[in-house]
Structures are given as structure tokens and as C-alpha cells.
């Protein structure tokens, strides 16, 4: 799956909660410099459930008449992608999630208990507080976690360390994932870091991240550690 070997392979970027999609612009451009063709899928993160948005994502994906199709999701966007693969089989490709709480989000759970449901909307339905479809491993999935704990989570008690200020690194572990990587960036910073963009492109191309010291990919079934 080498985007540089011929025609550009399309990558669909799926934004997170509260975001309009413009936040994915820099990452999209950086992936394009790596030889990929980036396309942003915009959706109503509050008014529709992750499942409903996955159905719309499936229709969006059908626009691309290519043998390969990759997906990159930030935060809630990664859960929408999980729903997509549960809803409808996809053509070959790879998936990267950035700061996605594949396990129930502590921050979202606290907001829910504090009667801040309007701020979460329908994103909690089989989404941020748990219940997303299991990842079957049909496609390689790489998960990147941030470890620079600056953000909303600092105002809420009990968020495990390390974290990106919103999502704990442990929450980004997805059973069945291919590889996992921790980088010193914040939750929003995952979208603007050149290193994150480079590592995303590496996984899309090679099916694994470039670990410091040549560490092998980490199997989620055996656990992981943010070094």
C-alpha cells in the first residue's frame, strides 16, 4: 500500500466532537505531501449518533472508485469509523485513530453524570461512554495517544495519567488493534503535530508506526505502555 508508487490513495479524515471539519485541514495537507489524497467527512457530532453518522460515512466512502481506501479519525471520529466497519464491509485499506477513546471516556462519563448531556449530545449513544462495536481486526488499525496533559480533563478529577488533557492513553487502547504509539502532544495538538502526521502516513504505508529504537508493534491483547 505505497501511495508513492502510483496514483494517490484516498484517505477519509473524520473529525471529532464539536468540530466542523476545518480542524483536519493541516493534517490533510500534510498527508497529501506524503502522497495521499485527503478528503474530510463532515458530520453532526451532537445531533446524530455515531451509528447514524457511520451510515452517512459509508455513503461518502462509496464516492471513491478505488481499490484501496484509508481512514483517519480524531477522537469521536475513530468511533464513527468503528461503527462504519461494523455496519458495512470496506475495501482494503488501513485505519489510524488519533486520541480516540476506544474504551469508555472518563471525561465524557463525568460530564454525563454532571448533567452536561447537552454538551455531549448523541455522541454518547454507543460512543464516548462505551458500547461501540468491537474491532474485528479485518483491517490494520493503529492508535496514537497524546501524553501532554493540558486540556478539559485537568478540570475534572480522576483522569488517569498519562493523558492528552482530555483522553487517557489507556482509553486509546483498542482490542484487536495492530499497533499503538504515544506522543507528547495534547488532544487537539494531535491534529497539528507534524510528527503525528508523519507517523500516520507511515502506518498507512507500512501497517505499523515507527517506534523509537525500532520497538516492534504492540499487540493490544498483550497490553501497552507509553514510554
C-alpha positions as CSV (number, residue, x, y, z in Angstrom):
1,X,0.0,0.0,0.0
2,X,2.5,2.6,-1.2
3,X,0.9,5.8,-2.1
4,X,4.1,7.0,-3.8
5,X,4.2,4.0,-6.2
6,X,1.3,5.2,-8.5
7,X,-1.9,7.1,-8.2
8,X,-2.7,8.8,-4.9
9,X,-4.6,6.5,-2.4
10,X,-7.6,8.3,-0.9
11,X,-7.8,8.9,2.8
12,X,-11.0,9.9,4.5
13,X,-10.5,12.1,7.6
14,X,-13.2,12.0,10.2
15,X,-13.2,14.9,12.8
16,X,-14.2,14.7,16.5
17,X,-16.8,16.1,18.8
18,X,-17.9,19.8,18.3
19,X,-15.6,20.2,15.4
20,X,-16.7,21.4,11.9
21,X,-14.1,19.5,9.9
22,X,-11.9,22.5,9.2
23,X,-9.6,21.4,12.0
24,X,-8.5,18.5,9.8
25,X,-7.1,20.8,7.1
26,X,-3.5,20.9,8.1
27,X,-3.3,17.1,8.7
28,X,-5.0,16.6,5.3
29,X,-2.4,18.8,3.6
30,X,0.5,17.0,5.3
31,X,-0.8,13.6,4.2
32,X,-1.0,15.0,0.7
33,X,2.7,15.8,0.8
34,X,3.2,12.2,1.7
35,X,1.4,11.1,-1.5
36,X,-2.1,10.6,-0.2
37,X,-5.3,12.3,-1.4
38,X,-7.2,13.6,1.7
39,X,-10.9,14.1,2.0
40,X,-12.7,15.4,5.1
41,X,-16.0,13.8,6.1
42,X,-18.1,16.3,8.0
43,X,-21.0,15.2,10.2
44,X,-23.3,16.4,13.0
45,X,-21.5,15.1,16.1
46,X,-24.2,16.3,18.5
47,X,-27.4,15.8,16.6
48,X,-26.7,12.3,15.3
49,X,-25.5,9.1,16.9
50,X,-22.1,7.6,15.9
51,X,-24.1,4.9,14.1
52,X,-26.2,7.3,12.1
53,X,-23.0,9.2,11.1
54,X,-21.4,5.9,10.1
55,X,-24.2,5.2,7.7
56,X,-23.5,8.6,6.1
57,X,-19.8,7.9,6.1
58,X,-20.5,4.7,4.2
59,X,-22.3,6.7,1.5
60,X,-19.5,9.2,1.4
61,X,-16.9,6.4,1.0
62,X,-18.8,5.0,-2.0
63,X,-17.9,8.1,-4.0
64,X,-14.4,6.8,-4.4
65,X,-13.9,4.3,-7.1
66,X,-10.5,3.0,-5.9
67,X,-9.2,-0.5,-4.9
68,X,-7.8,0.9,-1.6
69,X,-9.4,3.4,0.9
70,X,-7.9,4.5,4.2
71,X,-9.5,6.2,7.2
72,X,-8.1,8.6,9.8
73,X,-10.3,9.6,12.8
74,X,-9.7,12.1,15.6
75,X,-11.3,11.3,18.9
76,X,-15.1,10.6,18.3
77,X,-14.3,10.2,14.6
78,X,-12.5,7.0,15.4
79,X,-15.6,5.6,17.0
80,X,-17.6,6.6,13.9
81,X,-15.1,4.6,11.9
82,X,-15.6,1.6,14.1
83,X,-19.3,1.8,13.6
84,X,-18.7,2.1,9.8
85,X,-16.8,-1.2,9.7
86,X,-19.5,-2.9,11.8
87,X,-22.2,-1.5,9.6
88,X,-20.7,-2.4,6.2
89,X,-17.6,-4.3,5.0
90,X,-15.0,-2.0,3.5
91,X,-12.4,-2.4,0.7
92,X,-8.8,-3.0,1.6
93,X,-7.1,-0.1,3.5
94,X,-5.7,0.9,6.8
95,X,-7.1,2.9,9.7
96,X,-5.4,5.3,12.1
97,X,-7.2,6.8,15.2
98,X,-5.9,9.9,17.0
99,X,-6.8,10.3,20.6
100,X,-9.9,8.1,20.2
101,X,-11.3,6.7,23.5
102,X,-11.8,3.2,22.3
103,X,-12.5,2.4,25.9
104,X,-15.2,4.5,27.8
105,X,-14.1,8.1,28.2
106,X,-13.7,9.1,31.8
107,X,-14.1,12.8,30.8
108,X,-17.4,12.1,29.0
109,X,-18.6,9.9,31.8
110,X,-18.0,12.7,34.3
111,X,-19.7,15.3,32.1
112,X,-22.7,12.9,31.7
113,X,-23.0,12.5,35.5
114,X,-22.7,16.2,36.0
115,X,-25.9,16.8,33.8
116,X,-23.8,18.2,31.0
117,X,-25.5,16.0,28.5
118,X,-26.3,18.9,26.1
119,X,-22.5,19.2,25.6
120,X,-22.3,15.6,24.5
121,X,-25.5,15.2,22.6
122,X,-26.0,11.9,20.7
123,X,-22.3,11.2,20.8
124,X,-22.8,9.0,23.9
125,X,-25.1,6.6,22.1
126,X,-22.7,3.6,21.6
127,X,-19.9,6.2,21.6
128,X,-17.9,8.2,24.0
129,X,-19.1,6.5,27.2
130,X,-18.9,3.0,25.8
131,X,-20.7,0.5,23.7
132,X,-19.1,1.0,20.3
133,X,-18.9,-2.2,18.1
134,X,-15.8,-4.4,18.7
135,X,-13.0,-4.1,16.2
136,X,-12.7,-7.3,14.4
137,X,-9.2,-6.8,13.1
138,X,-10.3,-7.1,9.4
139,X,-8.2,-4.1,8.6
140,X,-5.0,-2.9,10.3
141,X,-5.7,-0.3,12.9
142,X,-3.1,2.0,14.5
143,X,-3.9,4.1,17.5
144,X,-2.0,7.2,18.5
145,X,-2.3,8.6,22.1
146,X,-1.2,12.0,23.3
147,X,0.6,12.3,26.6
148,X,0.8,16.1,27.1
149,X,-2.0,16.6,29.7
150,X,-3.3,20.0,29.0
151,X,-7.0,20.5,28.4
152,X,-10.5,20.0,29.7
153,X,-9.6,16.9,31.7
154,X,-7.4,18.9,34.0
155,X,-10.6,20.4,35.4
156,X,-12.2,17.1,36.0
157,X,-11.0,14.7,38.8
158,X,-9.7,11.2,38.2
159,X,-8.4,11.3,34.6
160,X,-5.7,8.6,34.5
161,X,-2.1,9.5,33.6
162,X,-0.6,9.8,31.1
163,X,-3.3,11.6,29.1
164,X,-3.7,14.3,26.4
165,X,-5.7,16.6,28.6
166,X,-9.0,15.0,27.5
167,X,-8.5,11.3,26.9
168,X,-6.3,9.0,28.9
169,X,-3.7,7.0,27.0
170,X,-5.2,3.8,28.4
171,X,-8.5,4.7,26.9
172,X,-7.0,4.7,23.4
173,X,-6.3,1.0,23.6
174,X,-8.5,-0.8,21.1
175,X,-8.7,-4.6,21.5
176,X,-7.7,-6.0,18.1
177,X,-5.6,-3.1,17.1
178,X,-2.3,-3.6,15.2
179,X,-0.1,-1.0,16.8
180,X,-0.1,1.8,19.4
181,X,2.0,4.9,19.8
182,X,2.2,7.6,22.4
183,X,3.5,11.1,21.6
184,X,3.9,14.2,23.8
185,X,1.0,16.2,22.3
186,X,-2.4,17.4,23.6
187,X,-5.7,16.2,22.4
188,X,-6.2,19.0,19.9
189,X,-2.4,19.0,19.2
190,X,-2.8,15.6,17.6
191,X,-4.2,17.4,14.6
192,X,-1.4,19.9,14.3
193,X,1.7,17.9,15.1
194,X,4.0,17.2,12.1
195,X,5.2,14.1,13.9
196,X,1.7,12.8,14.2
197,X,1.1,13.4,10.5
198,X,4.4,11.6,9.6
199,X,3.5,8.6,11.9
200,X,0.0,8.5,10.4
201,X,1.5,8.3,6.9
202,X,3.9,5.7,8.0
203,X,1.1,3.5,9.3
204,X,-1.0,4.0,6.2
205,X,2.0,3.0,4.1
206,X,3.6,0.2,6.2
207,X,0.9,-1.0,8.6
208,X,2.9,-0.1,11.7
209,X,4.3,3.0,13.3
210,X,8.0,3.9,13.5
211,X,8.8,3.3,17.1
212,X,11.8,4.8,18.8
213,X,14.6,2.3,19.0
214,X,12.9,0.1,16.5
215,X,10.4,-1.3,19.0
216,X,8.0,-3.9,17.5
217,X,4.3,-3.2,17.1
218,X,2.3,-3.6,20.3
219,X,-0.5,-6.1,20.4
220,X,-3.5,-4.8,22.3
221,X,-4.1,-8.2,23.7
222,X,-0.8,-8.1,25.5
223,X,-1.2,-4.5,26.7
224,X,0.9,-1.5,26.0
225,X,2.9,1.2,27.8
226,X,3.5,4.8,27.0
227,X,7.2,5.3,27.4
